[in-house]
Amino acid sequence: MATMTAAQRREQAKVEYDAFVAACPSRKLLDRISNKWVTLVLAALGSDSTHRPGAECAGEPRAMRYSELARLLAGVSQKMLTQTLRSLERDGLVARTVVPTVPVTVSYELTDLGLSLYETMRGLKAWAEVHMDDVLAHRETYDARVA
């Protein structure tokens, strides 16, 4: 049997990624990006809109400071936002920039990889907002039938 180089093994593994297989690394990635805070951070960084209820995620992506993200993402704890941003940075979806000012200024922005995921997540967020009334009606019907 021929010996494979590390690059050949990586390429072969890439072809074999299958999220239906429990040990596949893509399953962990799916778990991370399906988190609500990841979706909302991507939506916030991917759009310079005013983020009013019902407003489209439109405009150009822009860098945001931690405090700006914390204000925008109602209900997120400091710990959860920090963990989310660190995991997104680790995965190469978000870039963290530190400016040595007093106090230190830290901003976050989407990388090219993050922008490619943002396009998909933007559609998911919009779908949830458009169809929420339908889902609530179905839940009510289901709950009445089951009770």
C-alpha positions as CSV (number, residue, x, y, z in Angstrom):
1,M,0.0,0.0,0.0
2,A,1.4,3.4,-1.0
3,T,2.2,5.9,1.8
4,M,0.2,9.2,1.6
5,T,1.6,12.6,2.5
6,A,-0.1,14.7,5.1
7,A,-1.6,16.9,2.4
8,Q,-3.0,13.9,0.6
9,R,-4.6,12.6,3.9
10,R,-6.1,16.0,4.5
11,E,-7.5,16.1,1.0
12,Q,-8.9,12.6,1.3
13,A,-10.5,13.4,4.6
14,K,-12.1,16.6,3.1
15,V,-13.8,14.5,0.4
16,E,-15.0,12.1,3.1
17,Y,-16.7,14.8,5.4
18,D,-20.2,13.5,6.1
19,A,-22.2,15.2,8.9
20,F,-24.4,12.1,9.2
21,V,-21.3,10.3,10.6
22,A,-21.1,10.9,14.3
23,A,-17.3,11.3,14.4
24,C,-17.2,13.8,11.4
25,P,-15.7,17.2,12.4
26,S,-18.3,18.9,10.3
27,R,-20.9,17.9,12.9
28,K,-19.2,20.0,15.5
29,L,-19.1,22.9,13.1
30,L,-22.8,22.5,12.4
31,D,-23.4,22.5,16.1
32,R,-21.5,25.7,16.6
33,I,-23.0,27.7,13.7
34,S,-26.5,26.6,14.6
35,N,-26.3,28.4,17.9
36,K,-28.6,31.5,18.1
37,W,-25.9,33.8,19.3
38,V,-23.6,32.9,16.4
39,T,-26.5,33.6,14.0
40,L,-27.1,37.0,15.6
41,V,-23.5,38.0,15.8
42,L,-23.0,37.2,12.1
43,A,-26.2,39.1,11.3
44,A,-25.0,42.1,13.3
45,L,-21.4,42.2,11.8
46,G,-22.7,41.5,8.3
47,S,-25.0,44.4,8.1
48,D,-24.8,48.1,8.8
49,S,-28.6,48.5,9.0
50,T,-30.2,50.0,12.0
51,H,-31.4,46.6,13.2
52,R,-35.0,47.7,13.8
53,P,-37.6,44.9,14.3
54,G,-38.7,43.8,10.8
55,A,-35.8,45.6,9.1
56,E,-33.8,43.7,6.5
57,C,-30.2,42.8,7.2
58,A,-28.9,45.0,4.5
59,G,-25.9,47.2,3.8
60,E,-22.2,46.6,4.0
61,P,-20.5,44.5,6.7
62,R,-18.7,46.5,9.3
63,A,-16.5,46.2,12.3
64,M,-18.2,46.6,15.7
65,R,-16.9,47.0,19.2
66,Y,-17.7,44.5,21.9
67,S,-19.9,47.0,23.7
68,E,-21.9,47.8,20.6
69,L,-22.5,44.1,20.0
70,A,-23.6,43.6,23.6
71,R,-26.1,46.5,23.3
72,L,-27.5,45.2,20.0
73,L,-27.9,41.5,21.1
74,A,-30.5,41.9,23.7
75,G,-30.3,39.2,26.4
76,V,-26.8,38.0,25.7
77,S,-24.6,37.7,28.8
78,Q,-21.1,39.0,28.8
79,K,-19.8,35.4,29.2
80,M,-21.8,34.1,26.3
81,L,-20.9,36.9,23.9
82,T,-17.2,36.5,24.8
83,Q,-17.4,32.7,24.3
84,T,-19.2,33.2,21.0
85,L,-16.7,35.7,19.6
86,R,-13.8,33.6,20.7
87,S,-15.2,30.5,19.0
88,L,-15.9,32.5,15.8
89,E,-12.4,33.9,15.8
90,R,-10.9,30.4,16.4
91,D,-12.9,29.0,13.4
92,G,-11.7,31.9,11.2
93,L,-15.1,33.5,10.8
94,V,-14.4,36.7,12.8
95,A,-11.3,38.8,13.0
96,R,-10.5,40.5,16.3
97,T,-8.5,43.8,16.1
98,V,-7.0,45.4,19.1
99,V,-6.0,49.1,19.0
100,P,-3.6,50.2,21.7
101,T,-5.5,53.2,23.0
102,V,-6.5,54.1,26.6
103,P,-8.6,52.2,27.3
104,V,-7.8,49.5,24.7
105,T,-10.2,49.4,21.7
106,V,-11.2,46.0,20.5
107,S,-13.4,45.5,17.4
108,Y,-14.7,42.5,15.6
109,E,-15.4,42.0,11.9
110,L,-16.3,39.2,9.5
111,T,-13.5,37.5,7.6
112,D,-14.1,36.4,4.0
113,L,-15.0,32.9,5.4
114,G,-17.4,34.6,7.8
115,L,-19.0,36.7,5.0
116,S,-19.7,33.5,3.1
117,L,-21.5,32.0,6.1
118,Y,-23.3,35.3,6.7
119,E,-25.0,35.1,3.4
120,T,-26.6,31.8,4.4
121,M,-27.4,32.9,7.9
122,R,-29.0,36.1,6.8
123,G,-31.6,34.0,4.8
124,L,-32.2,31.9,7.9
125,K,-32.8,34.9,10.1
126,A,-35.1,36.5,7.6
127,W,-37.1,33.2,7.2
128,A,-37.6,33.0,11.0
129,E,-38.8,36.6,11.2
130,V,-41.2,36.2,8.2
131,H,-42.7,32.9,9.3
132,M,-42.8,33.3,13.1
133,D,-46.6,33.9,13.0
134,D,-47.1,30.7,11.1
135,V,-45.0,28.7,13.5
136,L,-46.8,30.2,16.5
137,A,-50.2,29.3,15.0
138,H,-49.0,25.7,14.3
139,R,-47.7,25.4,17.9
140,E,-51.0,26.6,19.3
141,T,-52.9,24.1,17.1
142,Y,-50.6,21.3,18.1
143,D,-50.6,22.1,21.8
144,A,-54.5,22.2,21.8
145,R,-54.6,18.9,20.0
146,V,-52.1,17.2,22.3
147,A,-53.6,18.6,25.6
